Amino acid sequence: MEPELPPNSRRYTPGEHTLMWAGLLLPGLLSPFAMILWFGMSYAGSANELLLLGIPLLWLVLLLGCCWMCGWIHATKRGPDALKARAAKAGGLFLLGQILLAPLLGFGACLVMVRMG
């Protein structure tokens, strides 16, 4: 068993802080654009089925990737033992947080865009 990390090495670096905030905010901020693109293309009838299926799948891959990245960064601060299990658990908790955060940010971004226009 490896020794536990000292408290100073458990703090996030500025780059890790930036990646954590990007992982938390990016799916929610991109969701209105993905929805506008998807509904616009399906309403206009200008897209094929593959593209209409690809837009939500790309957004889902982005969401899961951001949650995994945040979980991995969070898990590495506790040490190398059982890293994958802790990263999966933390990523799942970030995903649960995104259930509330992504729609809130998405609708907030839509309201800001409508008010500015």
FENWO-V543020 format. One record per pair of residues at least 24 apart in sequence whose C-alpha atoms are under 10 Angstrom apart, sorted by the first residue. I is the first residue (numbers start at 1). J is the second residue. Records with the same first field share a line. If there is no record, write none. Layout:
# FENWO-V543020
I = J + J
This chain:
# FENWO-V543020
1 = 80 + 81
2 = 79 + 80 + 81
3 = 79 + 80
4 = 77 + 78 + 79 + 80 + 81
5 = 77 + 78 + 79 + 80
6 = 77 + 78 + 79
7 = 77 + 78
9 = 77 + 78 + 79
10 = 74 + 76 + 77 + 78 + 79
11 = 74 + 77
12 = 73 + 74 + 77
16 = 70 + 73 + 74
17 = 70 + 73
19 = 66 + 69 + 70 + 73
20 = 66 + 67 + 69 + 70 + 71 + 73 + 74
21 = 66 + 70
22 = 66 + 70
23 = 62 + 63 + 64 + 65 + 66 + 67 + 68 + 69 + 70 + 71 + 94 + 98
24 = 63 + 66 + 67 + 69 + 70 + 94 + 95 + 97 + 98 + 101 + 102
25 = 63 + 66 + 98 + 101 + 102 + 105 + 106
26 = 62 + 63 + 66 + 102 + 105 + 106
27 = 59 + 60 + 61 + 62 + 63 + 64 + 65 + 66 + 67 + 98 + 101 + 102 + 103 + 105 + 106
28 = 59 + 63 + 98 + 99 + 100 + 101 + 102 + 103 + 104 + 105 + 106 + 107 + 108 + 109
29 = 101 + 102 + 103 + 104 + 105 + 106 + 107 + 108 + 109 + 110
30 = 59 + 62 + 63 + 102 + 105 + 106 + 109
31 = 56 + 59 + 60 + 63 + 102 + 103 + 105 + 106 + 107 + 109 + 110
32 = 102 + 103 + 105 + 106 + 107 + 108 + 109 + 110 + 111 + 113
33 = 106 + 109 + 110
34 = 58 + 59 + 106
35 = 59 + 106
36 = 110
63 = 94 + 95 + 98 + 102
64 = 91 + 92 + 94 + 95 + 98
65 = 91
66 = 91 + 94 + 95
67 = 91 + 92 + 93 + 94 + 95 + 96 + 97 + 98
68 = 92 + 93 + 94 + 95
69 = 94
70 = 94 + 95
71 = 95
